Amino acid sequence: MSQKHSKLSQFFATAICGNDILSSALYVSGIAALFAGIYAPVVLLLVGFVLLLYRQVYREVVEALPVNGGAYNALLNSTSKIAASVAGTMTVLSYIATVVISAKTAVEYLLYFIAKLLENLKVGLQATTLGHWVIPVTVVVMFAFALLVIGGVKDSAKVAAGIFSFHIGTLTLLVLSGAFYILLIGKFNVGIANWEATRQLVITSGGIWHVLFFGFSVSLLGVSGFESSANFVEEQAPGVFRKTLRNMTAGVMIFNPLLAAVALFILPLVQIIAEKDFVLGAVGYHYGGLLLLGIIGIDAFLVLCGAVLTGYVGVAGLMNRMALDNVLPLFLARKNKRGSFPRIILIFFALCASILLLTRGNLLSLAGVYTISFLSVMTLFAIGNLVLRLTRPELKRPYRASILVVMFAAASTIIGLIGNIEADTHNVVYFLVYFIPAIFIVLAMIFKRDFYSNLRWIFTFIPLRSPQRYFEKLQQSIERAEYYVFIHHTANLFRALEYINNNEDSHSVTFVHCGQGDPGQRVAIEAAIPVLTKAGVFPYVKVQFMYLNKAFSPETVRHFATENKIPLSRIFIGSIHQSHEFDYREFGGVRIILE
């Protein structure tokens, strides 16, 4: 019972992912205005429509497969481990970028407020004077939150909830006070001037569709964080996930277009572009002075730090899952006494610090890496939805999205991906600098038996026996690892062996049959296994058979795993159908490899 009470409620779960997705409101208005001018609210509304589509895509897949991992988990349970690993690697890269962007923008807002405060006190500092502190302070912020997450996720969820409440209040205040200022004082004069400036932008940029295309593409940065909820779904109470999607979609569709409109009717377009890193702070300071700037600055620092927190929480859940599936080194999955993963967090922090230094903190470069990563992840998620329909048609689903919705969702993020690459091809270079080494490590783990075998061969030319023995032991330990497949009938025997042969390095497979009151299937399976192994299709695979005189159920599988000390990640099952009284969540993380 205690485990159920520890699950996150709708408010706490929404706060964790809401801090991520709604923190983008603090910088996406400036980026949208840079490419779309006065049309920024329009393109941000189109971005909200994309979320309406993806809300259905995510709900179908994650409610059918409610375990941590997002796109990685969707593809792992419907296609191959390689396809899933590509999605997982891109998700990790998107988390790297979100943590760096959020931490840097938080520091930008804080230092902007400090500079304005000192300027008003006649100290003589300008907003840019403290600029050289941005990168070192950003590194300190990222490290501080790494230590917070290492200290325990439960306490950090309470911190996230407080930050989220304050952020919603601040955004509401900014929208209402900005509208009041525009109607009574501004008289739309700035908006009219920005309209004229946008007309010139349209002429010089190649037409209205060109402006809308690039504006829409870069503004998709405003949906970053939508995938976060899927990466910690196991920590959420049943039924909460769909509510987090609804709440995030509503927040993006309401606040992002309205805040962009407020900015465009208060500040000249040239100023918005110049101060895009802290545009809402500049808006608040324009008509509310230091008081409103102080509120916005404090809120920005807190909520963007909350997004940093969300990034650490999400990546810990994802990389732990990948480690348990032998996609990443297993030593990463070791927990501390507080239930967190310090090795994952510290390695992730090092990657974040390195990309910050590589890009020198340039927001557009970071945003480009981020957008390429998470748009690829969202597209892969939509593809995973379509593949799941083909490979697991009978999988129990509480909800089914229209296939047209899924296809339109995938098309929208593909368009955005193309636009971001065209906007600045250097972003692809930054992306590949991190993606190529990461995917190399992942593929080395997936094919580690062959990888270690080649390393042994290399060391035969070096007069050192210790490395050769070490890699030999690693090979033996890999081949001794056993996988267990709960099988119901003979038709799936070949497909199960084919999947393991293509996706796992171990040669030891045990078929487990639960056949209470049904001896016929047991006899048929036992008779079919020798025939299949002697056929020579899988010559290196060692196959065994176990019979459990119990009905197949989550309790049976969990008891079997506990009694035999088997990790759930090494237990494979077939799809959970609508006729079953239980669902996939109750199994605790086993893998579906069969229909």
Secondary structure in CASP SS format (residue, H / E / C, confidence):
PFRMAT SS
TARGET T0000
AUTHOR 0000-0000-0000
METHOD secondary structure of the structure
MODEL  1
M C 1.00
S H 1.00
Q H 1.00
K H 1.00
H H 1.00
S C 1.00
K C 1.00
L E 1.00
S C 1.00
Q H 1.00
F H 1.00
F H 1.00
A H 1.00
T H 1.00
A H 1.00
I H 1.00
C H 1.00
G H 1.00
N H 1.00
D H 1.00
I H 1.00
L H 1.00
S H 1.00
S C 1.00
A H 1.00
L H 1.00
Y H 1.00
V H 1.00
S H 1.00
G H 1.00
I H 1.00
A H 1.00
A H 1.00
L H 1.00
F H 1.00
A H 1.00
G H 1.00
I H 1.00
Y H 1.00
A H 1.00
P H 1.00
V H 1.00
V H 1.00
L H 1.00
L H 1.00
L H 1.00
V H 1.00
G H 1.00
F H 1.00
V H 1.00
L H 1.00
L H 1.00
L H 1.00
Y H 1.00
R H 1.00
Q H 1.00
V H 1.00
Y H 1.00
R H 1.00
E H 1.00
V H 1.00
V H 1.00
E H 1.00
A H 1.00
L C 1.00
P C 1.00
V C 1.00
N C 1.00
G C 1.00
G C 1.00
A H 1.00
Y H 1.00
N H 1.00
A H 1.00
L H 1.00
L H 1.00
N C 1.00
S C 1.00
T C 1.00
S C 1.00
K H 1.00
I H 1.00
A H 1.00
A H 1.00
S H 1.00
V H 1.00
A H 1.00
G H 1.00
T H 1.00
M H 1.00
T H 1.00
V H 1.00
L H 1.00
S H 1.00
Y H 1.00
I H 1.00
A H 1.00
T H 1.00
V H 1.00
V H 1.00
I H 1.00
S H 1.00
A H 1.00
K H 1.00
T H 1.00
A H 1.00
V H 1.00
E H 1.00
Y H 1.00
L H 1.00
L H 1.00
Y H 1.00
F H 1.00
I H 1.00
A H 1.00
K H 1.00
L H 1.00
L H 1.00
E H 1.00
N H 1.00
L C 1.00
K C 1.00
V C 1.00
G C 1.00
L C 1.00
Q C 1.00
A C 1.00
T C 1.00
T H 1.00
L H 1.00
G H 1.00
H H 1.00
W H 1.00
V H 1.00
I H 1.00
P H 1.00
V H 1.00
T H 1.00
V H 1.00
V H 1.00
V H 1.00
M H 1.00
F H 1.00
A H 1.00
F H 1.00
A H 1.00
L H 1.00
L H 1.00
V H 1.00
I H 1.00
G C 1.00
G C 1.00
V H 1.00
K H 1.00
D H 1.00
S H 1.00
A H 1.00
K H 1.00
V H 1.00
A H 1.00
A H 1.00
G H 1.00
I H 1.00
F H 1.00
S H 1.00
F H 1.00
H H 1.00
I H 1.00
G H 1.00
T H 1.00
L H 1.00
T H 1.00
L H 1.00
L H 1.00
V H 1.00
L H 1.00
S H 1.00
G H 1.00
A H 1.00
F H 1.00
Y H 1.00
I H 1.00
L H 1.00
L H 1.00
I H 1.00
G H 1.00
K C 1.00
F C 1.00
N H 1.00
V H 1.00
G H 1.00
I H 1.00
A H 1.00
N H 1.00
W H 1.00
E H 1.00
A H 1.00
T H 1.00
R H 1.00
Q H 1.00
L H 1.00
V H 1.00
I H 1.00
T H 1.00
S H 1.00
G C 1.00
G C 1.00
I H 1.00
W H 1.00
H H 1.00
V H 1.00
L H 1.00
F H 1.00
F H 1.00
G H 1.00
F H 1.00
S H 1.00
V H 1.00
S H 1.00
L H 1.00
L H 1.00
G H 1.00
V H 1.00
S C 1.00
G C 1.00
F C 1.00
E C 1.00
S H 1.00
S H 1.00
A H 1.00
N H 1.00
F C 1.00
V H 1.00
E H 1.00
E H 1.00
Q E 1.00
A C 1.00
P C 1.00
G C 1.00
V H 1.00
F H 1.00
R H 1.00
K H 1.00
T H 1.00
L H 1.00
R H 1.00
N H 1.00
M H 1.00
T H 1.00
A H 1.00
G H 1.00
V H 1.00
M H 1.00
I H 1.00
F H 1.00
N H 1.00
P H 1.00
L H 1.00
L H 1.00
A H 1.00
A H 1.00
V H 1.00
A H 1.00
L H 1.00
F C 1.00
I C 1.00
L C 1.00
P C 1.00
L H 1.00
V H 1.00
Q H 1.00
I H 1.00
I H 1.00
A H 1.00
E C 1.00
K H 1.00
D H 1.00
F H 1.00
V H 1.00
L H 1.00
G H 1.00
A H 1.00
V H 1.00
G H 1.00
Y H 1.00
H H 1.00
Y H 1.00
G H 1.00
G H 1.00
L H 1.00
L H 1.00
L H 1.00
L H 1.00
G H 1.00
I H 1.00
I H 1.00
G H 1.00
I H 1.00
D H 1.00
A H 1.00
F H 1.00
L H 1.00
V H 1.00
L H 1.00
C H 1.00
G H 1.00
A H 1.00
V H 1.00
L H 1.00
T H 1.00
G H 1.00
Y H 1.00
V H 1.00
G H 1.00
V H 1.00
A H 1.00
G H 1.00
L H 1.00
M H 1.00
N H 1.00
R H 1.00
M H 1.00
A H 1.00
L H 1.00
D C 1.00
N C 1.00
V C 1.00
L C 1.00
P C 1.00
L H 1.00
F H 1.00
L H 1.00
A H 1.00
R C 1.00
K C 1.00
N C 1.00
K C 1.00
R C 1.00
G C 1.00
S C 1.00
F C 1.00
P H 1.00
R H 1.00
I H 1.00
I H 1.00
L H 1.00
I H 1.00
F H 1.00
F H 1.00
A H 1.00
L H 1.00
C H 1.00
A H 1.00
S H 1.00
I H 1.00
L H 1.00
L H 1.00
L H 1.00
T H 1.00
R C 1.00
G C 1.00
N C 1.00
L H 1.00
L H 1.00
S H 1.00
L H 1.00
A H 1.00
G H 1.00
V H 1.00
Y H 1.00
T H 1.00
I H 1.00
S H 1.00
F H 1.00
L H 1.00
S H 1.00
V H 1.00
M H 1.00
T H 1.00
L H 1.00
F H 1.00
A H 1.00
I H 1.00
G H 1.00
N H 1.00
L H 1.00
V H 1.00
L H 1.00
R H 1.00
L H 1.00
T H 1.00
R C 1.00
P C 1.00
E C 1.00
L C 1.00
K C 1.00
R C 1.00
P C 1.00
Y C 1.00
R C 1.00
A C 1.00
S C 1.00
I H 1.00
L H 1.00
V H 1.00
V H 1.00
M H 1.00
F H 1.00
A H 1.00
A H 1.00
A H 1.00
S H 1.00
T H 1.00
I H 1.00
I H 1.00
G H 1.00
L H 1.00
I H 1.00
G H 1.00
N H 1.00
I H 1.00
E H 1.00
A H 1.00
D C 1.00
T C 1.00
H H 1.00
N H 1.00
V H 1.00
V H 1.00
Y H 1.00
F H 1.00
L H 1.00
V H 1.00
Y H 1.00
F H 1.00
I H 1.00
P H 1.00
A H 1.00
I H 1.00
F H 1.00
I H 1.00
V H 1.00
L H 1.00
A H 1.00
M H 1.00
I H 1.00
F C 1.00
K H 1.00
R H 1.00
D H 1.00
F H 1.00
Y H 1.00
S H 1.00
N H 1.00
L H 1.00
R H 1.00
W H 1.00
I H 1.00
F H 1.00
T C 1.00
F C 1.00
I C 1.00
P C 1.00
L C 1.00
R H 1.00
S H 1.00
P H 1.00
Q H 1.00
R H 1.00
Y H 1.00
F H 1.00
E H 1.00
K H 1.00
L H 1.00
Q H 1.00
Q H 1.00
S H 1.00
I H 1.00
E H 1.00
R H 1.00
A C 1.00
E E 1.00
Y E 1.00
Y E 1.00
V E 1.00
F E 1.00
I C 1.00
H C 1.00
H C 1.00
T H 1.00
A H 1.00
N H 1.00
L H 1.00
F H 1.00
R H 1.00
A H 1.00
L H 1.00
E H 1.00
Y H 1.00
I H 1.00
N H 1.00
N H 1.00
N H 1.00
E C 1.00
D C 1.00
S C 1.00
H C 1.00
S E 1.00
V E 1.00
T E 1.00
F E 1.00
V E 1.00
H E 1.00
C E 1.00
G C 1.00
Q C 1.00
G C 1.00
D C 1.00
P H 1.00
G H 1.00
Q H 1.00
R H 1.00
V H 1.00
A H 1.00
I H 1.00
E H 1.00
A H 1.00
A H 1.00
I H 1.00
P H 1.00
V H 1.00
L H 1.00
T H 1.00
K H 1.00
A C 1.00
G C 1.00
V C 1.00
F C 1.00
P C 1.00
Y C 1.00
V C 1.00
K E 1.00
V E 1.00
Q E 1.00
F E 1.00
M E 1.00
Y E 1.00
L E 1.00
N C 1.00
K C 1.00
A C 1.00
F C 1.00
S C 1.00
P H 1.00
E H 1.00
T H 1.00
V H 1.00
R H 1.00
H H 1.00
F H 1.00
A H 1.00
T H 1.00
E H 1.00
N C 1.00
K C 1.00
I C 1.00
P C 1.00
L H 1.00
S H 1.00
R H 1.00
I E 1.00
F E 1.00
I E 1.00
G E 1.00
S C 1.00
I C 1.00
H C 1.00
Q C 1.00
S C 1.00
H C 1.00
E C 1.00
F C 1.00
D C 1.00
Y H 1.00
R H 1.00
E H 1.00
F H 1.00
G C 1.00
G C 1.00
V C 1.00
R E 1.00
I E 1.00
I E 1.00
L E 1.00
E C 1.00
END
